[in-house]
Amino acid sequence: MRFQNREEGGRLLAERLRPYAVDASAIVLGLPRGGVVTADVIAEQLDLPLDVMIVRKLGTPWQPELAMGAIASGGIRVLNREVIDPLRISQKQIDEVAAREEAELARREKLFRADRPALSLSGRTVIIVDDGIATGSTMLAAIRCVRTQKPSRIVMAVPVAPPSTCRKLGSEVDDVVCLSTPEPFKAVGDWYDDFAQVEDHEVVALMKKAAERTDLVAH
C-alpha cells in the first residue's frame, strides 16, 4: 500500500480508529514533525483533542539518519544496542549526541506548545501517531514516556512500518493499528508519493488550530 501524503495516511487511520471516537477519555498525540500532520487529521475526524509528544532520534555520530536510540520528554532515553554494539559507539559519543538532541527537544517543546501546558494523560486512552516507523526507536521512547504518566490504554497508530518493528512495539502497547507492513522495508518516505519535509511553522499552526478546536468544545 502506498499513500498519497501524510493527510491520506491520517484519513485511513481515522477509519480504523473510529471505535475510539466514543471514548470520552481518548487523546491523540502526534510525533513531530510529520506525525503531527497525520495525527491532526485523526483528531479532527474523530473529534478528539490533539497534543504533541516531543521525541528526538539519536543518530550515530557519522551517520545521523541511522538511529542508535531516542529521547523523549521527562528524561526518557531508549538505546538500540543492535546498532551501538557492532559499531562500537562509546558512552561518551552517545552522551554528546543526546546533549545536542535534548537542547533541540526543549526548543521544540517551547515552540510547538507556546504557553499551553501539556494535556494530562493520566487515566486516558492515548493514541500515539507517527507518519511511519523504521527502527522504532523514537516510537518506543514516546510509548515509555506516555507509560510513566499512567494512561489507562496506549494505542500505536501508523500508516506504514516493517512487520518486525510492529511486532516488537506491539508488546509495549495495548493496541496497534498499522495499515501497511511491506517487506523489504527501506525508508518510510518510499511508501509516500509526497513526503516533503514538514517545517516548524506548520506544526505550530496545526497545534494552534487544535487548541482552538478544543477550547470551542470546552465552552
Helices and strands as residue ranges (DSSP letters): H 6-16, G 18-22, E 27-30, H 34-46, E 50-52, E 55-60, E 63-72, E 76-79, H 81-87, H 91-113, E 125-129, H 137-147, E 153-160, H 163-170, E 175-180, G 188-191, H 200-218
